Structures are given as structure tokens and as C-alpha cells.
Amino acid sequence: MLNIILFGAPGSGKGTQSKLIAQKYHLKHISTGELLRTEMKKQSELGKIAENYILKGNLLPDEIIMDILIKNIDDDLKNYNGILFDGFPRTLPQAEMLEKILHERNTEITLLIDLKVNEEELIQRLLKRAEIEGRNDDKPDIIKKRLEIYVQNAEPINEFYKKLNKYIAIDGVGTVEEVFSRIEKVINSKLNEAEN
Ligand code: AMP
């Protein structure tokens, strides 16, 4: 299986690139943020809980996220070549639990791709997205909080995958096509490595 984590700050382009990667390599795209937004729209019990965290720019508790993830991971997985994790894991315990969950399914993470974008550009992109998509957590004070939380958690997660020799950073500044072509190169070289 090809299991990829697309990692990066809010606004780094994870959502856009994830769709392209999932399509090209026929992966099941799991975005915990999207799953939560769907619940919020439905105003389900989970959606109401999620709203409280998301609108403050906070992360949801790991237990809730793992619950959602496990419910989604097995569903129609056999129809795909693997999984593309988008916006997950966001904390070290999530990364550790993911290892265990995949191990139980006789598979593992192939690669974590860290999309690097400088903070100035991130803020610009998020403010622009706020105008276009109207996401209600793309407001200046919430953006600041989300970026701070991202910075606090990124290092331990990246270290975890570096130790496993699965970490690779990519320049996330450029057009969608340019960034995607950098990602493709990295994935293809990993696939070639696995074949040889
Ligand atoms: P995203 O669409 O990935 O930017 O996620 C939007 C919001 O959903 C985040 O700011 C968090 O509040 C919440 N969220 C999404 N994924 C996670 C996760 N893996 N762990 C905790 N909270 C999450």
C-alpha cells in the first residue's frame, strides 16, 4: 500500500495538493478537517462539539479525532492503493496511534511530505481563502492561533517520522502545478525504491 501523510501549516496547500495526489495515485483521501466540517454542516452531536474547538482555532482532543479516523479508515479501503492523510496527524500522540492502527492492518506510512511555506505567504493565502470560501475559521485572530498551535506540534511529529526515515520536506511556494510536480517526483522515487 502507498500511505502518505501530507503535512504542513494551515494555508500550505494541503487540501489542494491532497486532491491531486489522491487522484493520480488512486488513494483514499482522508481529511479530518473536511470530515469535521461535514458534521458541522449536519449540526450532528459531533459537529456541535467540533464547532467549539474549530472556531477558537483549537485542535480537537486526540480521542475524538482517532474515533473519526478509525471509522473512516476501513470503509471501502480495498478499492484504493492506499491512504492520503490530509491534516492528520496533528499531534505526536496521533502519529503514534496511527502507527499502531496501520500496523494492526499490516501496513505502514510510506512517507510524510512536509509542505514548507513561509508565514507571510501563509497568512496572505488564508486571508484570500477567507474571501473566496468563507471558511469561518479563516479570521485573522483564529488564523494566528491555528498557526501558533501548528508550530508547537510540528517539530515532534516531524522528528518522529525523521527517525523512521520517512520524512521529506518540499518547497510549497509556487503554482499548484509546480508544487504538485515536486510532490510527484518524491512519491515516484519512493515507489521506484520499493520496487528495486
Ligand atoms: P483543516 O481543514 O485540516 O485545517 O482543519 C480545520 C480544523 O479542524 C482545525 O483547525 C482543527 O480545529 C480541526 N482538526 C482537523 N484535523 C484535526 C486533527 N487531526 N486533530 C485535531 N483537530 C483537527
Boltz pocket constraint, residues with backbone or C-beta under 6 A from the ligand:
constraints:
  - pocket:
      binder: B
      contacts: [[A, 10], [A, 32], [A, 33], [A, 34], [A, 36], [A, 50], [A, 53], [A, 54], [A, 57], [A, 58], [A, 59], [A, 60], [A, 61], [A, 65], [A, 86], [A, 87], [A, 88], [A, 89], [A, 90], [A, 91], [A, 94], [A, 137], [A, 146]]
      max_distance: 6.0
